[in-house]
C-alpha cells in the first residue's frame, strides 16, 4: 500500500493516481510489488530541516528517502520507509527543465523508491545502475527518461 500525506498548502498539486502509479511501477520493476511505503509532499522548509537533522546538509532538496525495513506484524508486508518530496523544488525543476510537474513528481517518486530499495548514486557505477533503473520505470510510465537530472 502506498500511503500519501500532503500538507494543506500543497493540496492543489495532490495527484494520488500519478504518485501511486510511479511508486508501484518502481516497486514492480525492482521485484518488490508487495511492499508498503509513505509519500509525503511538503515544502522547502520542512525538507531542509529533515536534510539538516538527518543528513547534515542544511539546504532544501527535492527528495529524501528514509528506509525503514520493517514488517507489519498484522499483514506480514514489508514497510520500506518514507519518501519526502518538496513541492516547490519539484515545480521549479519542472519549469527549468521544460516538462510537466507530473513528470517531475513521477521522477522524484521513482528516485525515492529506488533509494528505499538500496540504490544509491554516490559512485559512478552505482549512479549508472540507478539511472538505468529510473529510465526503465519512467519509460514504462510513458515519461521520456531524458527528464532524469543530476
C-alpha positions in Angstrom: 0.0 0.0 0.0 1.2 3.5 -0.8 0.3 6.0 1.9 0.2 9.6 0.8 0.4 12.6 3.1 0.4 16.2 1.9 0.5 19.4 3.9 -2.6 21.6 3.2 -0.6 24.3 1.5 0.1 21.9 -1.4 -3.2 20.1 -1.8 -3.6 21.9 -5.2 -0.9 19.5 -6.6 -2.3 16.4 -5.0 -2.1 13.8 -7.7 -2.6 10.5 -5.9 -3.1 8.4 -9.1 0.2 9.7 -10.6 2.1 9.3 -7.4 0.8 5.8 -6.7 1.4 4.7 -10.3 5.0 5.9 -10.2 5.7 4.2 -6.9 4.0 0.9 -7.9 5.9 0.9 -11.2 9.2 1.2 -9.4 8.3 -1.5 -6.9 7.3 -3.8 -9.7 10.4 -3.2 -11.7 12.5 -3.9 -8.6 10.5 -7.1 -7.8 9.0 -5.7 -4.6 5.3 -5.3 -5.5 4.1 -6.3 -2.1 5.9 -3.6 -0.1 4.4 -0.6 1.6 5.7 3.0 1.8 4.7 6.5 2.6 5.0 9.5 0.3 4.9 13.0 1.9 4.5 16.1 -0.2 5.8 19.1 1.7 7.6 22.4 1.3 11.3 23.6 1.3 11.3 24.5 5.0 10.3 21.0 6.3 12.6 19.2 3.8 15.5 21.4 4.7 15.0 20.7 8.4 15.0 16.9 7.7 18.0 17.2 5.4 19.9 19.1 8.1 18.8 16.9 11.1 19.3 13.5 9.5 21.9 14.1 6.7 23.8 17.1 7.9 23.0 19.2 4.8 21.4 22.5 5.8 19.7 23.2 2.4 16.4 22.3 0.8 16.5 19.4 -1.6 14.0 17.8 -4.0 13.6 14.4 -2.4 14.7 12.5 0.7 14.2 8.8 1.4 14.2 7.3 4.9 14.4 3.5 4.8 12.6 1.6 7.5 13.0 -2.1 6.6 10.1 -3.1 8.9 7.5 -5.8 8.6 3.9 -5.1 9.6 3.1 -7.8 12.2 -0.6 -7.9 11.2 -0.2 -8.3 7.4 3.4 -9.6 7.1 4.0 -6.9 4.4 7.3 -5.1 4.3 7.3 -1.4 5.1 10.1 0.2 3.1 10.0 3.7 4.7 9.2 7.2 3.8 9.8 9.5 0.8 9.6 13.2 1.4 9.2 15.4 -1.7 9.5 19.2 -1.8 6.6 20.5 -4.0 8.2 24.0 -4.6 11.5 22.3 -5.6 9.6 19.9 -7.9 7.7 22.8 -9.5 10.9 24.8 -10.1 12.8 21.8 -11.6 9.9 21.0 -13.9 9.8 24.6 -15.2 13.6 24.8 -15.6 13.6 21.5 -17.5 10.6 22.3 -19.6 8.4 19.3 -18.6 5.3 18.8 -16.6 5.0 18.8 -12.8 3.5 15.3 -13.1 6.7 14.0 -14.9 8.9 15.6 -12.3 6.9 14.2 -9.4 7.0 10.8 -11.0 10.7 11.0 -11.4 11.1 12.0 -7.7 8.8 9.2 -6.5 10.7 6.6 -8.6 14.1 8.0 -7.4 12.9 7.8 -3.8 11.6 4.3 -4.1 14.9 3.1 -5.6 16.7 4.7 -2.6 14.4 2.8 -0.2 15.3 -0.4 -2.0 19.0 0.2 -1.6 20.1 2.0 -4.7 22.5 4.9 -4.4 24.3 7.3 -6.7 27.4 8.2 -4.7 29.7 6.4 -7.1 29.8 6.3 -10.9 28.8 2.6 -11.2 26.0 2.9 -8.6 24.7 6.0 -10.4 24.7 4.3 -13.7 22.7 1.4 -12.3 20.2 3.7 -10.5 19.8 5.9 -13.6 19.2 2.9 -15.8 16.5 1.6 -13.4 14.9 5.1 -13.3 14.9 5.3 -17.0 13.3 1.9 -17.4 10.5 2.8 -15.0 9.9 6.2 -16.5 9.7 4.7 -20.0 7.1 2.2 -18.7 5.1 5.1 -17.4 5.3 6.9 -20.8 7.6 9.6 -19.5 10.8 10.4 -21.5 13.7 9.2 -19.5 15.6 12.3 -20.6 14.0 14.2 -17.7 16.4 12.5 -15.3 18.7 15.2 -13.9 21.8 15.1 -11.6 
